[in-house]
Amino acid sequence: MITIQTNDKSLFSSKTTCYGIFLEQDFSFSAELKTVAKTVFPDLQSLMQEREFTGSLLSSITVPFMVHGQPAYCIFVGVGEHNEKKIIPVEHYRRAIGRLIRIVEDLRATSLTVQLPLPKGLGLTAEELAEQTATMLMMAEYHFDEFITDKSRRVPQDIEVTIAYGSQDKKDIAAGVKKGTIIGEAVNQTRHWIDMPPFYLTPTALASKAEKIAQEWGLKFTVFNEKEVNQMGMGGLSAVSRGSDHDARFVIMEYKSGKKNAPTVALVGKGITFDSGGLSIKPANHMETMKEDMSGAAAVISTMDVLGQLKPSINVIGITPICENLPSGTATKPGDIARFYNGKTAEIKNTDAEGRLILADALSYAVKHFKPDAIVDVATLTGACSYALGPFFAGLMSEDESLVKKLQEAAVHTGDRVWRLPLHNDYKPAIRSEVADLSNIGSQKYLAGAITAAHFLQSFVNDTPWAHLDIAGVAFDVPDIPYFRPHSATGYGVRLLVDMVMHWE
């Protein structure tokens, strides 16, 4: 893991193996760089020109040198061009940090000092810049190698990072680093749960992790087992879990701000710890990564972990229905009808459209028992959304403009990006059933599977302001982003939800 400390002195005052500096596209060889050259390489400018290093995004040059009587490396990483506002996009900086960590790993180094750029160059405050830096350092280092026994394939597990910030405000830097570390650790926790084989991360195991977090931060914790789920009339969660030997769990975590008349926001996360598709079984190559179908629940639980530490001024409820979706002699069959917590019914035409069934119960429960001012659900819900948006944007569907704005702003702040899809009534007839209130899959003539799935969920929120995030494309194996790993989870949603809550008012 990465440990982070700060240093208000010069970059090379810290004794580390690697030193990282970020440079923008077509940078000038400033007085500061000339000072660096005196320590690293007297003719640094000519070396950069010879190697055609211009500071383009994710370009890099590594220069070996001697400092403090030992060999070291100075790593220059490009953050690219300014945008129309004459600032470097923060996402460029995030990716540059990821690139820097990959270089450090390739060098098998275990210590790094990073020169913090000036906040105004990225349109941030000093605290925001420190938070982004710490979060990205934590995220970029994550590597799921728990089951790899060949040590040569494992990346360095411990990297000590010093953030050199010079004359910037010490208090703001410290606060930002602390917050960023908390968020980064929570994202990585989420990724680890998602990456764990489903044999290890069962519904009971994930619920136990939520309970441990609630105990640590004094959150109210409630969990219902499968018998209680059935008794309460949660027919969606019951139907999906029926084919598995592992009992379902329905988890509720409550953070209370203690402030009078504080608004309440409910976060609901889909928790299918493994999705075979049930009797409507998936093809083998579509089933391989279905341990990640609990990404929404993992993100909500880890968000509650962060909020328990940062203590926002609003009340937050985290709800996660958790189960497996497996075929067996007791599994739900196509043609069965489920009755949900709010009394509505749905014909189950396809048992692989299971996420909306367990979310229907969770949304109904949130509305009835907490009467929240807003609900946001997070779910790896549809392959259709993956095809529509690919691996870089989650689908955002909502009719509440205020909630949409909050999520869009949080997406810009954090890098957990969203793209709004139309939640229009023209699509609503697609989920009508001839034998029940609803059908759990949309009629083929309407296509738009992500939107019709969202309309199904909308049937369970009444008039509560609500937004649905379909994260099927962004939760796992996102390519070409240096702070993620191939064939691994991203932890999408933690940064987004935390930022939304912390900036709610």
ZAMARGU-4260 file (C-alpha; in steps of 0.2 Angstrom, whole numbers, plus 5000, padded with zeros to 4 digits):
<rodrens>
0) 5000/5000/5000 | 5005/5018/4998 | 5009/5029/5013 | 5009/5048/5011 | 5018/5061/5020
5) 5020/5080/5016 | 5036/5091/5015 | 5035/5110/5014 | 5053/5111/5008 | 5061/5109/4991
10) 5058/5093/4980 | 5076/5086/4983 | 5076/5089/5002 | 5067/5072/5004 | 5078/5056/5003
15) 5069/5045/4991 | 5072/5034/4976 | 5061/5043/4963 | 5056/5061/4961 | 5041/5066/4951
20) 5038/5082/4941 | 5023/5086/4930 | 5025/5098/4915 | 5012/5105/4903 | 5013/5104/4884
25) 5026/5115/4877 | 5032/5121/4894 | 5046/5134/4895 | 5062/5129/4903 | 5059/5141/4918
30) 5070/5146/4932 | 5063/5132/4943 | 5067/5119/4929 | 5085/5126/4928 | 5086/5124/4947
35) 5081/5106/4945 | 5094/5104/4931 | 5108/5109/4943 | 5104/5094/4954 | 5098/5081/4941
40) 5108/5084/4924 | 5116/5101/4919 | 5111/5099/4901 | 5093/5094/4905 | 5085/5105/4892
45) 5095/5098/4878 | 5091/5080/4884 | 5073/5084/4884 | 5074/5091/4866 | 5084/5076/4860
50) 5071/5064/4867 | 5057/5075/4860 | 5049/5077/4877 | 5036/5091/4875 | 5025/5088/4890
55) 5011/5080/4879 | 4998/5070/4890 | 5006/5055/4898 | 5023/5057/4889 | 5038/5055/4901
60) 5056/5055/4902 | 5066/5047/4916 | 5083/5053/4921 | 5095/5044/4933 | 5106/5054/4944
65) 5114/5055/4961 | 5107/5063/4976 | 5110/5062/4995 | 5125/5050/4990 | 5114/5037/4982
70) 5107/5034/4964 | 5089/5040/4960 | 5078/5044/4946 | 5069/5060/4941 | 5053/5057/4932
75) 5045/5070/4921 | 5027/5067/4916 | 5017/5077/4904 | 5000/5084/4908 | 4995/5090/4891
80) 4988/5106/4885 | 4977/5119/4893 | 4958/5119/4889 | 4948/5134/4883 | 4948/5141/4901
85) 4967/5141/4901 | 4969/5128/4914 | 4975/5110/4914 | 4960/5098/4915 | 4961/5089/4932
90) 4958/5072/4923 | 4974/5075/4914 | 4983/5077/4931 | 4974/5062/4938 | 4980/5051/4923
95) 4998/5059/4924 | 4999/5053/4942 | 4994/5035/4936 | 5007/5036/4923 | 5020/5041/4936
100) 5016/5027/4948 | 5017/5014/4934 | 5035/5021/4930 | 5040/5019/4949 | 5033/5002/4949
105) 5043/4997/4933 | 5059/5003/4942 | 5054/4992/4957 | 5056/5008/4968 | 5048/5009/4985
110) 5049/5028/4988 | 5044/5043/4979 | 5043/5062/4981 | 5031/5071/4971 | 5032/5090/4967
115) 5014/5097/4969 | 5010/5109/4955 | 5002/5126/4958 | 4983/5124/4961 | 4978/5138/4950
120) 4985/5130/4935 | 4972/5116/4937 | 4958/5128/4943 | 4958/5121/4960 | 4961/5126/4978
125) 4976/5120/4987 | 4965/5108/4998 | 4957/5101/4982 | 4973/5099/4973 | 4980/5089/4988
130) 4964/5079/4989 | 4965/5074/4971 | 4984/5070/4972 | 4982/5059/4987 | 4966/5050/4980
135) 4975/5046/4964 | 4991/5040/4972 | 4981/5028/4982 | 4971/5022/4967 | 4985/5021/4955
140) 4995/5009/4967 | 4980/4996/4969 | 4984/4979/4962 | 4974/4964/4965 | 4988/4950/4967
145) 4981/4941/4982 | 4981/4924/4973 | 4998/4926/4963 | 5012/4916/4971 | 5025/4921/4958
150) 5034/4936/4967 | 5041/4942/4950 | 5023/4945/4944 | 5019/4956/4959 | 5021/4975/4960
155) 5030/4983/4975 | 5017/4982/4989 | 5023/4997/4999 | 5028/5014/4992 | 5032/5028/5003
160) 5026/5044/4995 | 5031/5062/5000 | 5021/5077/4993 | 5033/5092/4992 | 5022/5107/4992
165) 5034/5122/4995 | 5026/5138/5001 | 5008/5132/4999 | 4996/5133/5014 | 5001/5119/5026
170) 4984/5117/5034 | 4975/5116/5018 | 4987/5103/5011 | 4986/5093/5026 | 4967/5093/5026
175) 4967/5088/5007 | 4979/5074/5009 | 4969/5067/5024 | 4953/5068/5014 | 4960/5061/4998
180) 4968/5046/5008 | 4952/5042/5016 | 4943/5042/4999 | 4957/5033/4990 | 4957/5019/5003
185) 4938/5017/5001 | 4939/5016/4982 | 4953/5003/4984 | 4943/4993/4997 | 4928/4993/4985
190) 4939/4987/4971 | 4946/4973/4982 | 4929/4967/4986 | 4924/4967/4968 | 4940/4958/4963
195) 4938/4944/4976 | 4932/4927/4969 | 4913/4925/4972 | 4918/4909/4983 | 4925/4921/4996
200) 4914/4936/4994 | 4897/4928/4998 | 4881/4939/5002 | 4885/4935/5021 | 4903/4940/5019
205) 4899/4957/5011 | 4885/4961/5024 | 4898/4957/5037 | 4910/4970/5030 | 4896/4983/5030
210) 4893/4979/5048 | 4911/4981/5053 | 4911/4998/5045 | 4896/5003/5054 | 4903/4998/5071
215) 4919/5007/5067 | 4911/5024/5064 | 4895/5023/5075 | 4883/5021/5060 | 4866/5012/5064
220) 4866/4995/5056 | 4852/4984/5052 | 4852/4967/5042 | 4838/4956/5037 | 4842/4938/5033
225) 4833/4928/5019 | 4819/4922/5031 | 4815/4939/5036 | 4816/4946/5018 | 4803/4933/5013
230) 4792/4937/5028 | 4793/4956/5024 | 4786/4953/5007 | 4802/4957/4997 | 4797/4946/4982
235) 4811/4953/4971 | 4826/4949/4982 | 4818/4932/4987 | 4815/4927/4969 | 4833/4931/4963
240) 4841/4922/4978 | 4830/4907/4977 | 4842/4896/4967 | 4857/4899/4978 | 4863/4889/4993
245) 4869/4906/5001 | 4855/4916/5009 | 4851/4934/5004 | 4855/4949/5015 | 4846/4966/5015
250) 4858/4978/5023 | 4854/4996/5030 | 4867/5008/5036 | 4862/5025/5043 | 4872/5041/5045
255) 4864/5054/5056 | 4872/5072/5055 | 4864/5077/5071 | 4858/5093/5063 | 4840/5098/5065
260) 4830/5097/5049 | 4844/5091/5039 | 4839/5083/5022 | 4840/5064/5020 | 4848/5056/5005
265) 4846/5037/5002 | 4860/5028/4992 | 4855/5011/4985 | 4867/4998/4978 | 4864/4982/4968
270) 4873/4968/4977 | 4873/4952/4966 | 4889/4944/4972 | 4888/4932/4957 | 4877/4933/4942
275) 4875/4917/4931 | 4859/4924/4924 | 4849/4911/4933 | 4839/4899/4922 | 4841/4911/4908
280) 4859/4907/4909 | 4872/4918/4902 | 4885/4912/4889 | 4901/4907/4897 | 4911/4922/4891
285) 4898/4934/4898 | 4899/4925/4915 | 4917/4926/4918 | 4918/4943/4926 | 4901/4942/4935
290) 4908/4943/4952 | 4908/4962/4948 | 4889/4962/4948 | 4889/4968/4966 | 4899/4984/4962
295) 4885/4996/4966 | 4883/4988/4983 | 4901/4989/4986 | 4902/5007/4981 | 4888/5012/4993
300) 4895/5002/5008 | 4912/5011/5005 | 4904/5028/5003 | 4896/5025/5020 | 4913/5021/5026
305) 4920/5038/5020 | 4905/5048/5026 | 4907/5040/5043 | 4924/5049/5044 | 4920/5065/5035
310) 4904/5068/5044 | 4893/5078/5031 | 4880/5090/5036 | 4865/5079/5029 | 4858/5062/5034
315) 4863/5048/5023 | 4855/5030/5021 | 4864/5016/5013 | 4854/5002/5007 | 4861/4986/4999
320) 4851/4971/4994 | 4863/4956/4992 | 4862/4939/4985 | 4868/4927/4971 | 4858/4923/4955
325) 4861/4905/4951 | 4851/4891/4942 | 4845/4876/4952 | 4830/4865/4955 | 4823/4879/4966
330) 4827/4894/4955 | 4814/4906/4949 | 4808/4902/4932 | 4804/4912/4917 | 4785/4916/4918
335) 4785/4917/4937 | 4778/4933/4945 | 4786/4942/4959 | 4776/4953/4972 | 4787/4967/4978
340) 4789/4976/4995 | 4777/4990/4989 | 4764/4977/4983 | 4767/4979/4964 | 4770/4964/4954
345) 4781/4959/4939 | 4782/4945/4927 | 4799/4938/4926 | 4802/4935/4908 | 4820/4933/4909
350) 4829/4928/4925 | 4845/4937/4919 | 4836/4954/4922 | 4838/4952/4940 | 4846/4968/4947
355) 4830/4978/4944 | 4821/4965/4954 | 4831/4967/4970 | 4832/4986/4968 | 4813/4987/4967
360) 4812/4980/4985 | 4826/4991/4991 | 4819/5007/4983 | 4802/5003/4990 | 4809/5001/5007
365) 4818/5017/5007 | 4803/5027/5001 | 4792/5019/5015 | 4803/5019/5030 | 4815/5034/5027
370) 4805/5046/5016 | 4821/5053/5009 | 4823/5070/5000 | 4832/5061/4986 | 4837/5043/4981
375) 4852/5038/4970 | 4854/5020/4965 | 4870/5013/4958 | 4869/4997/4948 | 4879/4986/4935
380) 4861/4985/4927 | 4862/4982/4909 | 4873/4977/4895 | 4863/4989/4884 | 4871/5004/4894
385) 4889/4996/4891 | 4885/4996/4872 | 4878/5013/4872 | 4891/5022/4882 | 4906/5010/4882
390) 4918/5010/4897 | 4921/5028/4901 | 4904/5035/4906 | 4890/5028/4917 | 4872/5031/4911
395) 4863/5044/4921 | 4844/5043/4921 | 4833/5055/4931 | 4818/5067/4929 | 4824/5078/4943
400) 4835/5092/4936 | 4842/5097/4953 | 4848/5080/4957 | 4855/5078/4939 | 4865/5094/4941
405) 4872/5088/4958 | 4878/5072/4950 | 4885/5080/4935 | 4895/5092/4945 | 4901/5078/4956
410) 4907/5069/4941 | 4917/5084/4935 | 4925/5086/4952 | 4930/5067/4954 | 4932/5059/4937
415) 4918/5047/4940 | 4910/5052/4924 | 4891/5052/4919 | 4881/5054/4903 | 4863/5058/4904
420) 4851/5047/4894 | 4833/5051/4891 | 4820/5045/4904 | 4805/5049/4893 | 4787/5042/4895
425) 4788/5036/4877 | 4798/5021/4883 | 4787/5017/4897 | 4775/5005/4888 | 4790/4994/4885
430) 4789/4987/4903 | 4770/4983/4903 | 4765/4965/4906 | 4749/4957/4900 | 4748/4946/4916
435) 4756/4958/4930 | 4759/4976/4933 | 4776/4976/4925 | 4788/4965/4914 | 4806/4963/4920
440) 4812/4965/4902 | 4807/4978/4890 | 4798/4974/4874 | 4811/4972/4859 | 4802/4984/4848
445) 4807/4999/4860 | 4825/4993/4861 | 4834/5005/4873 | 4837/4992/4887 | 4846/5004/4899
450) 4831/5016/4898 | 4817/5003/4899 | 4826/4996/4914 | 4827/5013/4922 | 4808/5015/4919
455) 4805/4998/4929 | 4815/5006/4944 | 4805/5022/4943 | 4789/5012/4947 | 4796/5010/4965
460) 4801/5028/4970 | 4784/5036/4970 | 4786/5055/4969 | 4803/5055/4977 | 4817/5064/4968
465) 4827/5050/4961 | 4842/5046/4949 | 4848/5030/4942 | 4866/5026/4938 | 4869/5012/4926
470) 4888/5007/4929 | 4888/4991/4919 | 4902/4998/4907 | 4913/5007/4920 | 4914/4996/4935
475) 4927/4983/4928 | 4941/4982/4916 | 4941/5000/4910 | 4955/5002/4897 | 4968/5016/4893
480) 4966/5025/4910 | 4983/5023/4920 | 4976/5024/4937 | 4966/5008/4933 | 4972/4990/4930
485) 4967/4979/4916 | 4955/4965/4921 | 4951/4973/4938 | 4938/4983/4946 | 4938/5002/4946
490) 4928/5006/4962 | 4917/5018/4952 | 4904/5027/4962 | 4913/5030/4978 | 4921/5047/4973
495) 4905/5052/4964 | 4893/5049/4979 | 4905/5056/4992 | 4907/5072/4982 | 4888/5073/4979
500) 4884/5071/4998 | 4898/5083/5004 | 4893/5097/4992 | 4874/5094/4994 | 4870/5111/5001
</rodrens>
